[in-house]
């Protein structure tokens, strides 16, 4: 945005970044209209990069029509969209950049009250559309650490005792601990179930809550479960049942082996 000239020589520049914004056609129309409020006769440019081509138009509807006509291979979720608007006097400006991961909002103006008011309104709007303030990559890291912990815990119990001198020593130790095998099996089953299924459902929830940019249809406002595809819902049922069945089979085999 161009820095405007002003008698005071000052301008307020505000910037915020949001993640996981789920924006459909009506959301984008409302967002862009809201962002441009207070800018009389604003010069508006809405653009997108499609492959090696930059498209831009003064309105979203015209841009969508142009892209669908000249780049028909671009459909479904768009990869990026940018709103650039400036008042004729260059005293107020806004730029909103949206991609598959984040939405960046910039407001500038010599009117401090307008700039702060606008960015607060846009923030409330985006939060109501699923926006969060931190990258989902942090949650992915937490889930990975959780999964690694439980896998490591299981590996520890599986290999614990391999330093015994003979197989007979290992079996003897196992038999001595057989009085606690029920508690042990239940504990391990619950631990592994949580360790495997918690990251899995976190993955599904994040997938349903990922950033969306749809310019020709609206985005569902229902629960994250309802936003999953049919295949993802089937996996959400089949995978836990399969995992629990496998854990139960392993626990039974271990019980039979150690109990004899």
C-alpha positions as CSV (number, residue, x, y, z in Angstrom):
1,X,0.0,0.0,0.0
2,X,1.2,3.5,-0.8
3,X,2.2,5.7,2.1
4,X,-0.1,8.7,1.9
5,X,1.0,12.2,2.5
6,X,-0.5,13.9,5.5
7,X,0.0,17.2,7.5
8,X,1.1,15.2,10.5
9,X,3.4,13.0,8.6
10,X,2.1,9.9,10.5
11,X,0.2,6.8,9.5
12,X,-1.1,3.9,11.4
13,X,-0.1,0.5,10.0
14,X,-1.7,-2.6,11.4
15,X,-1.1,-6.3,10.5
16,X,-2.5,-9.6,11.8
17,X,-2.2,-13.2,10.6
18,X,-4.8,-15.9,11.0
19,X,-4.9,-19.6,10.3
20,X,-7.5,-22.1,9.4
21,X,-10.0,-19.6,8.0
22,X,-12.9,-21.3,6.2
23,X,-14.2,-18.9,3.7
24,X,-16.9,-19.5,1.1
25,X,-18.5,-17.2,-1.5
26,X,-20.8,-15.3,0.8
27,X,-18.1,-15.0,3.5
28,X,-15.7,-13.4,1.0
29,X,-18.3,-11.0,-0.2
30,X,-19.0,-9.9,3.4
31,X,-15.4,-9.8,4.3
32,X,-14.3,-7.6,1.4
33,X,-17.4,-5.3,1.8
34,X,-16.6,-4.9,5.5
35,X,-12.9,-4.2,4.9
36,X,-13.7,-1.4,2.4
37,X,-16.2,0.4,4.6
38,X,-15.2,4.0,5.3
39,X,-13.3,4.3,2.1
40,X,-15.2,6.5,-0.3
41,X,-14.8,5.7,-4.0
42,X,-12.0,3.2,-3.1
43,X,-9.9,1.8,-5.9
44,X,-10.4,-2.0,-5.5
45,X,-8.3,-4.7,-7.1
46,X,-9.1,-8.4,-6.4
47,X,-6.5,-10.8,-7.8
48,X,-5.4,-14.4,-7.8
49,X,-2.5,-16.4,-9.3
50,X,-3.5,-19.3,-11.4
51,X,-0.5,-21.2,-12.6
52,X,1.7,-18.7,-14.4
53,X,-1.1,-16.1,-14.8
54,X,-2.2,-13.3,-12.6
55,X,-5.8,-12.4,-12.9
56,X,-7.3,-9.3,-11.4
57,X,-10.7,-7.5,-11.5
58,X,-12.5,-4.8,-9.5
59,X,-14.9,-7.3,-8.0
60,X,-14.9,-10.9,-6.9
61,X,-17.7,-11.9,-9.2
62,X,-15.9,-10.6,-12.2
63,X,-12.7,-12.3,-11.2
64,X,-14.4,-15.7,-10.7
65,X,-16.0,-15.3,-14.2
66,X,-12.7,-14.4,-15.8
67,X,-10.8,-17.4,-14.1
68,X,-13.5,-19.9,-15.0
69,X,-13.5,-18.7,-18.6
70,X,-9.7,-18.5,-19.1
71,X,-8.4,-21.1,-16.7
72,X,-11.2,-23.8,-16.4
73,X,-8.7,-26.2,-14.8
74,X,-8.9,-24.1,-11.7
75,X,-11.9,-25.3,-9.7
76,X,-12.9,-26.3,-6.1
77,X,-10.7,-24.6,-3.5
78,X,-8.6,-21.8,-4.8
79,X,-5.0,-21.5,-3.8
80,X,-4.9,-17.8,-3.2
81,X,-6.8,-14.6,-3.3
82,X,-5.8,-11.0,-2.6
83,X,-7.9,-7.8,-2.0
84,X,-6.1,-4.5,-2.4
85,X,-8.1,-1.3,-1.9
86,X,-7.0,2.3,-1.5
87,X,-8.9,5.5,-1.2
88,X,-8.3,8.1,-4.0
89,X,-6.4,10.3,-1.5
90,X,-4.3,7.4,-0.4
91,X,-5.3,8.2,3.2
92,X,-6.7,4.8,3.8
93,X,-5.8,1.4,2.5
94,X,-6.4,-2.3,3.1
95,X,-4.8,-5.5,1.8
96,X,-6.1,-9.0,2.6
97,X,-4.0,-11.9,1.4
98,X,-5.5,-15.4,1.6
99,X,-3.9,-18.7,0.8
100,X,-4.2,-22.4,1.7
101,X,-2.6,-21.9,5.1
102,X,-3.2,-18.4,6.4
103,X,-5.0,-15.1,6.0
104,X,-3.0,-11.9,6.4
105,X,-4.8,-8.6,7.0
106,X,-3.2,-5.2,6.7
107,X,-4.9,-1.8,7.4
108,X,-3.2,1.6,7.0
109,X,-4.4,5.1,7.4
110,X,-3.9,8.5,9.0
111,X,-7.2,7.9,10.8
112,X,-6.1,5.8,13.7
113,X,-9.6,5.1,15.0
114,X,-10.7,3.8,11.6
115,X,-7.7,1.4,11.2
116,X,-8.1,-0.1,14.7
117,X,-11.8,-0.4,14.3
118,X,-11.6,-2.1,11.0
119,X,-9.0,-4.7,11.9
120,X,-11.0,-5.5,15.1
121,X,-14.2,-6.1,13.0
122,X,-12.3,-8.2,10.5
123,X,-10.8,-10.2,13.3
124,X,-14.2,-11.0,14.9
125,X,-15.5,-12.0,11.5
126,X,-12.6,-14.4,10.7
127,X,-12.8,-16.0,14.2
128,X,-16.4,-16.8,13.5
129,X,-15.2,-18.5,10.4
130,X,-12.8,-20.8,12.2
131,X,-9.7,-18.6,12.4
132,X,-7.1,-19.2,15.0
133,X,-4.0,-17.3,15.9
134,X,-1.3,-20.0,15.8
135,X,-0.2,-22.3,13.1
136,X,-1.7,-25.8,13.2
137,X,1.9,-27.1,12.7
138,X,2.3,-26.7,16.5
139,X,-0.6,-29.1,17.1
140,X,0.9,-31.5,14.6
141,X,4.1,-31.5,16.6
142,X,2.3,-32.2,19.9
143,X,0.4,-35.1,18.3
144,X,3.6,-36.5,16.9
145,X,5.3,-36.3,20.3
146,X,2.3,-38.0,22.0
147,X,2.3,-40.8,19.5
148,X,6.1,-41.2,19.8
149,X,5.8,-41.4,23.6
150,X,3.2,-44.2,23.6
151,X,5.0,-46.1,20.9
152,X,8.2,-45.8,22.8
153,X,6.5,-46.9,26.0
154,X,5.2,-50.0,24.2
155,X,8.6,-50.7,22.8
156,X,10.1,-50.5,26.2
157,X,7.8,-53.1,27.7
158,X,8.4,-55.3,24.7
159,X,12.1,-55.3,24.8
160,X,12.5,-55.0,28.5
161,X,14.4,-58.0,29.8
162,X,16.2,-58.8,26.6
163,X,19.4,-58.5,28.6
164,X,18.5,-61.6,30.6
165,X,21.1,-64.3,30.0
166,X,18.7,-67.0,28.8
167,X,15.2,-67.4,27.6
168,X,14.4,-69.5,30.7
169,X,15.4,-66.5,32.9
170,X,13.0,-64.3,30.9
171,X,10.1,-66.8,31.1
172,X,10.7,-67.3,34.8
173,X,10.5,-63.5,35.4
174,X,7.3,-63.4,33.4
175,X,5.7,-66.1,35.4
176,X,6.6,-64.4,38.7
177,X,4.8,-61.3,37.4
178,X,1.7,-63.3,36.1
179,X,-0.2,-62.4,39.2
180,X,-0.4,-58.8,38.0
181,X,-1.1,-59.7,34.3
182,X,-4.8,-58.7,34.3
183,X,-4.0,-55.2,35.6
184,X,-1.0,-55.0,33.2
185,X,-3.0,-56.0,30.2
186,X,-5.8,-53.6,30.9
187,X,-3.4,-50.8,31.6
188,X,-1.5,-51.4,28.4
189,X,-4.6,-51.8,26.3
190,X,-6.0,-48.4,27.6
191,X,-2.6,-46.7,27.1
192,X,-2.0,-48.0,23.6
193,X,-5.7,-47.2,22.6
194,X,-5.3,-43.6,23.8
195,X,-1.9,-43.3,22.3
196,X,-3.0,-44.4,18.9
197,X,-6.5,-43.1,18.7
198,X,-6.0,-39.6,20.1
199,X,-3.5,-38.5,17.4
200,X,-5.8,-40.1,14.8
201,X,-8.9,-38.2,15.8
202,X,-6.8,-35.0,16.2
203,X,-5.7,-35.5,12.6
204,X,-9.3,-35.9,11.5
205,X,-10.4,-32.8,13.4
206,X,-7.6,-30.7,12.0
207,X,-8.3,-32.0,8.5
208,X,-12.0,-30.9,8.8
209,X,-10.9,-27.5,10.2
210,X,-8.2,-26.8,7.6
211,X,-8.2,-23.5,5.8
212,X,-10.7,-23.4,2.9
213,X,-11.1,-20.9,0.1
214,X,-14.1,-21.5,-2.0
215,X,-15.2,-18.6,-4.3
216,X,-18.2,-20.1,-6.0
217,X,-20.0,-22.0,-3.1
218,X,-20.5,-21.5,0.6
219,X,-18.6,-23.4,3.3
220,X,-20.5,-25.5,5.9
221,X,-20.8,-24.0,9.4
222,X,-21.7,-27.4,11.0
223,X,-19.5,-29.5,13.3
224,X,-16.1,-30.7,12.3
225,X,-17.5,-34.2,12.0
226,X,-20.1,-33.2,9.5
227,X,-17.4,-31.5,7.3
228,X,-15.6,-34.8,6.8
229,X,-16.0,-36.7,3.6
230,X,-17.8,-40.1,3.5
231,X,-14.4,-41.9,3.2
232,X,-13.0,-40.0,6.2
233,X,-16.1,-40.9,8.3
234,X,-15.8,-44.5,7.4
235,X,-12.1,-44.4,8.3
236,X,-13.0,-42.8,11.6
237,X,-15.1,-45.9,12.5
238,X,-13.0,-48.7,10.9
239,X,-9.6,-47.6,12.1
240,X,-10.4,-47.5,15.8
241,X,-12.2,-50.8,15.7
242,X,-9.3,-52.4,13.8
243,X,-6.8,-50.9,16.2
244,X,-8.7,-52.1,19.3
245,X,-9.1,-55.5,17.8
246,X,-5.4,-55.8,17.1
247,X,-4.6,-54.6,20.7
248,X,-7.0,-57.1,22.1
249,X,-5.5,-59.9,20.1
250,X,-2.0,-59.0,21.2
251,X,-3.0,-58.7,24.8
252,X,-4.7,-62.2,24.6
253,X,-1.6,-63.7,23.0
254,X,0.7,-62.3,25.7
255,X,-1.6,-63.5,28.4
256,X,-1.7,-67.0,27.0
257,X,2.1,-67.1,26.6
258,X,3.0,-65.7,30.0
259,X,0.2,-67.6,31.8
260,X,1.4,-71.0,30.7
